[in-house]
Amino acid sequence: MPKRTTRIGKWYKADDENVHFVRRRKAPKPVKLRKGIIPGQVLILLAGRFRGKRVVFLKLLKSGLLLVTGPHKVNGVPLKRVNQAYVIPTTTKVDVSGVKVDQIDDAYFGKTRVQKRKNEQGFWAKKGDLTPEQRKVEDERIAKKRVTQKSVDQSLLAAVKKVPHLKQYLGARFTLGRTQQPHELIF
């Protein structure tokens, strides 16, 4: 029988004691794109506000989330980040070589943080209200997002119109009938 190299102590941690998480790896692993998902592929969203909607995959973001869009003009889905686990890839593909999404990254989806105000006006303000300066910055950010959405939609719609019935396909919601079995479907 091998000899024990570490000694068992007499003191054990309590269950309610906070244990600090220490990351052993300095840099996180680079995220891999799920097999079967390529840019331009039509995906079906499984969760969230737009569940059941068909969207076009544009690119993989640094955070590991997928950048997708409806396009907004077709089915109301804006440029959006989606977890890979909550999509079903389909065999339908769209040519997205003309779509410019280089400027879109995770910071694009950030929000303006509310700062605490230290004057009398801040005392009476509702929680979460933005100062006039913050409101101006937020309005500019939203205006830029609208412009980006329009440009992406415009170039993507040109590619969608080339394929017959693709616009109607993207606009239709994915549903299952009573007699359909999900495991027998080929997406």
C-alpha positions as YAML, in Angstrom:
chain: A
units: angstrom
residues:
- id: 1
  name: MET
  ca: [0.00, 0.00, 0.00]
- id: 2
  name: PRO
  ca: [1.45, 3.40, -0.99]
- id: 3
  name: LYS
  ca: [2.32, 5.85, 1.73]
- id: 4
  name: ARG
  ca: [0.21, 9.03, 2.09]
- id: 5
  name: THR
  ca: [2.18, 12.12, 1.04]
- id: 6
  name: THR
  ca: [-0.22, 14.78, 2.33]
- id: 7
  name: ARG
  ca: [-1.35, 14.98, 5.90]
- id: 8
  name: ILE
  ca: [-5.05, 15.17, 6.72]
- id: 9
  name: GLY
  ca: [-5.68, 18.16, 8.95]
- id: 10
  name: LYS
  ca: [-7.97, 18.29, 11.97]
- id: 11
  name: TRP
  ca: [-9.69, 21.50, 10.78]
- id: 12
  name: TYR
  ca: [-12.36, 21.49, 8.06]
- id: 13
  name: LYS
  ca: [-13.95, 24.47, 6.31]
- id: 14
  name: ALA
  ca: [-17.48, 25.40, 7.27]
- id: 15
  name: ASP
  ca: [-20.16, 25.11, 4.56]
- id: 16
  name: ASP
  ca: [-21.07, 28.80, 4.73]
- id: 17
  name: GLU
  ca: [-17.50, 30.09, 4.46]
- id: 18
  name: ASN
  ca: [-16.80, 32.14, 1.32]
- id: 19
  name: VAL
  ca: [-14.24, 30.50, -0.92]
- id: 20
  name: HIS
  ca: [-12.59, 32.83, -3.41]
- id: 21
  name: PHE
  ca: [-12.46, 31.61, -7.00]
- id: 22
  name: VAL
  ca: [-8.96, 31.64, -8.41]
- id: 23
  name: ARG
  ca: [-8.59, 31.24, -12.16]
- id: 24
  name: ARG
  ca: [-5.75, 28.82, -12.85]
- id: 25
  name: ARG
  ca: [-5.41, 29.83, -16.49]
- id: 26
  name: LYS
  ca: [-4.14, 33.33, -17.25]
- id: 27
  name: ALA
  ca: [-5.96, 33.74, -20.57]
- id: 28
  name: PRO
  ca: [-9.29, 32.10, -21.34]
- id: 29
  name: LYS
  ca: [-9.43, 29.55, -24.15]
- id: 30
  name: PRO
  ca: [-10.33, 30.93, -27.57]
- id: 31
  name: VAL
  ca: [-13.95, 30.16, -28.34]
- id: 32
  name: LYS
  ca: [-14.67, 27.68, -31.10]
- id: 33
  name: LEU
  ca: [-17.55, 28.01, -33.49]
- id: 34
  name: ARG
  ca: [-19.99, 25.11, -33.27]
- id: 35
  name: LYS
  ca: [-19.75, 22.54, -36.03]
- id: 36
  name: GLY
  ca: [-22.22, 23.25, -38.83]
- id: 37
  name: ILE
  ca: [-22.43, 27.03, -38.30]
- id: 38
  name: ILE
  ca: [-20.82, 29.22, -40.96]
- id: 39
  name: PRO
  ca: [-21.30, 32.92, -41.81]
- id: 40
  name: GLY
  ca: [-24.40, 33.41, -43.94]
- id: 41
  name: GLN
  ca: [-26.21, 30.40, -42.54]
- id: 42
  name: VAL
  ca: [-29.83, 30.73, -41.47]
- id: 43
  name: LEU
  ca: [-30.32, 29.83, -37.80]
- id: 44
  name: ILE
  ca: [-33.47, 29.28, -35.74]
- id: 45
  name: LEU
  ca: [-33.48, 31.03, -32.34]
- id: 46
  name: LEU
  ca: [-34.62, 28.80, -29.47]
- id: 47
  name: ALA
  ca: [-34.84, 31.22, -26.56]
- id: 48
  name: GLY
  ca: [-35.51, 34.82, -25.69]
- id: 49
  name: ARG
  ca: [-37.84, 37.42, -27.09]
- id: 50
  name: PHE
  ca: [-37.32, 36.27, -30.68]
- id: 51
  name: ARG
  ca: [-37.62, 32.50, -30.15]
- id: 52
  name: GLY
  ca: [-38.80, 30.68, -33.24]
- id: 53
  name: LYS
  ca: [-37.51, 33.41, -35.56]
- id: 54
  name: ARG
  ca: [-35.14, 32.63, -38.39]
- id: 55
  name: VAL
  ca: [-32.02, 34.81, -38.49]
- id: 56
  name: VAL
  ca: [-28.86, 35.10, -40.57]
- id: 57
  name: PHE
  ca: [-25.52, 34.45, -38.84]
- id: 58
  name: LEU
  ca: [-22.97, 37.18, -39.64]
- id: 59
  name: LYS
  ca: [-19.87, 36.51, -37.52]
- id: 60
  name: LEU
  ca: [-18.47, 35.13, -34.27]
- id: 61
  name: LEU
  ca: [-17.71, 37.82, -31.68]
- id: 62
  name: LYS
  ca: [-14.68, 37.77, -29.36]
- id: 63
  name: SER
  ca: [-16.89, 36.89, -26.38]
- id: 64
  name: GLY
  ca: [-17.97, 33.66, -28.10]
- id: 65
  name: LEU
  ca: [-21.46, 34.91, -28.94]
- id: 66
  name: LEU
  ca: [-22.89, 34.86, -32.45]
- id: 67
  name: LEU
  ca: [-23.75, 38.10, -34.25]
- id: 68
  name: VAL
  ca: [-27.09, 37.60, -36.02]
- id: 69
  name: THR
  ca: [-29.74, 39.74, -37.67]
- id: 70
  name: GLY
  ca: [-33.24, 39.14, -39.04]
- id: 71
  name: PRO
  ca: [-32.84, 41.31, -41.19]
- id: 72
  name: HIS
  ca: [-34.89, 43.75, -39.11]
- id: 73
  name: LYS
  ca: [-36.95, 44.86, -42.10]
- id: 74
  name: VAL
  ca: [-38.05, 41.26, -42.83]
- id: 75
  name: ASN
  ca: [-38.84, 39.77, -39.42]
- id: 76
  name: GLY
  ca: [-38.09, 42.43, -36.79]
- id: 77
  name: VAL
  ca: [-34.91, 40.87, -35.37]
- id: 78
  name: PRO
  ca: [-32.21, 43.56, -34.98]
- id: 79
  name: LEU
  ca: [-28.45, 43.05, -34.85]
- id: 80
  name: LYS
  ca: [-28.18, 40.82, -31.82]
- id: 81
  name: ARG
  ca: [-25.75, 38.66, -29.86]
- id: 82
  name: VAL
  ca: [-26.85, 35.05, -29.32]
- id: 83
  name: ASN
  ca: [-25.31, 32.13, -27.45]
- id: 84
  name: GLN
  ca: [-24.42, 29.20, -29.74]
- id: 85
  name: ALA
  ca: [-26.32, 26.77, -27.52]
- id: 86
  name: TYR
  ca: [-29.66, 28.48, -28.23]
- id: 87
  name: VAL
  ca: [-29.75, 28.12, -32.02]
- id: 88
  name: ILE
  ca: [-30.52, 25.39, -34.55]
- id: 89
  name: PRO
  ca: [-28.45, 25.65, -37.75]
- id: 90
  name: THR
  ca: [-30.36, 25.05, -40.98]
- id: 91
  name: THR
  ca: [-29.10, 24.05, -44.41]
- id: 92
  name: THR
  ca: [-30.19, 27.39, -45.92]
- id: 93
  name: LYS
  ca: [-27.37, 29.83, -46.65]
- id: 94
  name: VAL
  ca: [-27.17, 33.48, -47.74]
- id: 95
  name: ASP
  ca: [-24.20, 35.20, -49.39]
- id: 96
  name: VAL
  ca: [-22.96, 37.70, -46.76]
- id: 97
  name: SER
  ca: [-19.73, 38.69, -48.50]
- id: 98
  name: GLY
  ca: [-21.17, 42.16, -49.22]
- id: 99
  name: VAL
  ca: [-22.26, 42.79, -45.61]
- id: 100
  name: LYS
  ca: [-19.81, 44.97, -43.65]
- id: 101
  name: VAL
  ca: [-19.79, 43.99, -39.98]
- id: 102
  name: ASP
  ca: [-16.13, 44.72, -39.16]
- id: 103
  name: GLN
  ca: [-17.00, 47.69, -36.89]
- id: 104
  name: ILE
  ca: [-19.43, 45.62, -34.79]
- id: 105
  name: ASP
  ca: [-17.94, 44.04, -31.67]
- id: 106
  name: ASP
  ca: [-19.03, 43.38, -28.07]
- id: 107
  name: ALA
  ca: [-18.54, 47.06, -27.13]
- id: 108
  name: TYR
  ca: [-21.17, 47.97, -29.75]
- id: 109
  name: PHE
  ca: [-23.82, 46.40, -27.49]
- id: 110
  name: GLY
  ca: [-22.68, 48.19, -24.30]
- id: 111
  name: LYS
  ca: [-24.95, 50.60, -22.46]
- id: 112
  name: THR
  ca: [-24.25, 53.96, -20.86]
- id: 113
  name: ARG
  ca: [-23.67, 53.44, -17.15]
- id: 114
  name: VAL
  ca: [-25.67, 55.59, -14.76]
- id: 115
  name: GLN
  ca: [-23.44, 57.72, -12.54]
- id: 116
  name: LYS
  ca: [-24.45, 58.81, -9.06]
- id: 117
  name: ARG
  ca: [-25.27, 62.51, -8.81]
- id: 118
  name: LYS
  ca: [-24.03, 64.52, -5.86]
- id: 119
  name: ASN
  ca: [-26.23, 67.60, -6.05]
- id: 120
  name: GLU
  ca: [-29.81, 68.38, -4.99]
- id: 121
  name: GLN
  ca: [-31.21, 67.57, -8.40]
- id: 122
  name: GLY
  ca: [-29.65, 64.10, -8.16]
- id: 123
  name: PHE
  ca: [-31.27, 63.51, -4.79]
- id: 124
  name: TRP
  ca: [-34.77, 63.95, -6.23]
- id: 125
  name: ALA
  ca: [-34.07, 62.13, -9.52]
- id: 126
  name: LYS
  ca: [-35.52, 58.68, -10.14]
- id: 127
  name: LYS
  ca: [-33.16, 55.74, -9.82]
- id: 128
  name: GLY
  ca: [-31.60, 54.94, -13.20]
- id: 129
  name: ASP
  ca: [-32.17, 58.39, -14.73]
- id: 130
  name: LEU
  ca: [-29.36, 59.69, -16.92]
- id: 131
  name: THR
  ca: [-27.91, 63.16, -16.59]
- id: 132
  name: PRO
  ca: [-28.45, 65.47, -19.60]
- id: 133
  name: GLU
  ca: [-24.87, 64.83, -20.76]
- id: 134
  name: GLN
  ca: [-25.32, 61.06, -20.46]
- id: 135
  name: ARG
  ca: [-28.67, 61.27, -22.27]
- id: 136
  name: LYS
  ca: [-26.98, 63.09, -25.16]
- id: 137
  name: VAL
  ca: [-24.25, 60.42, -25.42]
- id: 138
  name: GLU
  ca: [-26.87, 57.64, -25.23]
- id: 139
  name: ASP
  ca: [-28.98, 59.25, -27.99]
- id: 140
  name: GLU
  ca: [-25.90, 59.51, -30.24]
- id: 141
  name: ARG
  ca: [-25.09, 55.85, -29.59]
- id: 142
  name: ILE
  ca: [-28.64, 54.79, -30.47]
- id: 143
  name: ALA
  ca: [-28.56, 56.90, -33.65]
- id: 144
  name: LYS
  ca: [-25.32, 55.18, -34.72]
- id: 145
  name: LYS
  ca: [-26.90, 51.77, -34.06]
- id: 146
  name: ARG
  ca: [-29.86, 52.68, -36.29]
- id: 147
  name: VAL
  ca: [-27.54, 53.71, -39.11]
- id: 148
  name: THR
  ca: [-25.53, 50.49, -38.75]
- id: 149
  name: GLN
  ca: [-28.72, 48.39, -38.74]
- id: 150
  name: LYS
  ca: [-29.96, 50.10, -41.92]
- id: 151
  name: SER
  ca: [-26.67, 49.57, -43.75]
- id: 152
  name: VAL
  ca: [-26.46, 45.89, -42.74]
- id: 153
  name: ASP
  ca: [-30.12, 45.33, -43.67]
- id: 154
  name: GLN
  ca: [-29.70, 47.02, -47.03]
- id: 155
  name: SER
  ca: [-26.74, 44.88, -48.10]
- id: 156
  name: LEU
  ca: [-28.28, 41.69, -46.66]
- id: 157
  name: LEU
  ca: [-31.67, 42.28, -48.33]
- id: 158
  name: ALA
  ca: [-29.91, 42.55, -51.70]
- id: 159
  name: ALA
  ca: [-28.48, 39.06, -51.15]
- id: 160
  name: VAL
  ca: [-31.80, 37.70, -49.84]
- id: 161
  name: LYS
  ca: [-33.73, 38.93, -52.89]
- id: 162
  name: LYS
  ca: [-31.46, 36.92, -55.20]
- id: 163
  name: VAL
  ca: [-32.73, 33.64, -53.70]
- id: 164
  name: PRO
  ca: [-36.39, 32.88, -54.50]
- id: 165
  name: HIS
  ca: [-38.77, 32.60, -51.50]
- id: 166
  name: LEU
  ca: [-35.97, 33.33, -48.98]
- id: 167
  name: LYS
  ca: [-37.60, 36.56, -47.79]
- id: 168
  name: GLN
  ca: [-40.83, 34.69, -46.96]
- id: 169
  name: TYR
  ca: [-38.82, 31.88, -45.31]
- id: 170
  name: LEU
  ca: [-36.99, 34.33, -43.04]
- id: 171
  name: GLY
  ca: [-40.26, 36.09, -42.19]
- id: 172
  name: ALA
  ca: [-42.01, 32.85, -41.16]
- id: 173
  name: ARG
  ca: [-41.76, 31.67, -37.56]
- id: 174
  name: PHE
  ca: [-40.56, 28.13, -36.89]
- id: 175
  name: THR
  ca: [-43.21, 25.96, -35.24]
- id: 176
  name: LEU
  ca: [-43.93, 22.28, -34.79]
- id: 177
  name: GLY
  ca: [-47.25, 20.68, -35.71]
- id: 178
  name: ARG
  ca: [-48.98, 18.01, -33.63]
- id: 179
  name: THR
  ca: [-47.72, 15.15, -35.76]
- id: 180
  name: GLN
  ca: [-44.17, 16.46, -36.26]
- id: 181
  name: GLN
  ca: [-41.40, 14.86, -34.23]
- id: 182
  name: PRO
  ca: [-38.39, 17.17, -33.64]
- id: 183
  name: HIS
  ca: [-35.85, 14.32, -33.77]
- id: 184
  name: GLU
  ca: [-37.09, 13.29, -37.24]
- id: 185
  name: LEU
  ca: [-36.78, 16.75, -38.79]
- id: 186
  name: ILE
  ca: [-33.91, 17.70, -41.07]
- id: 187
  name: PHE
  ca: [-33.17, 21.38, -40.73]
...
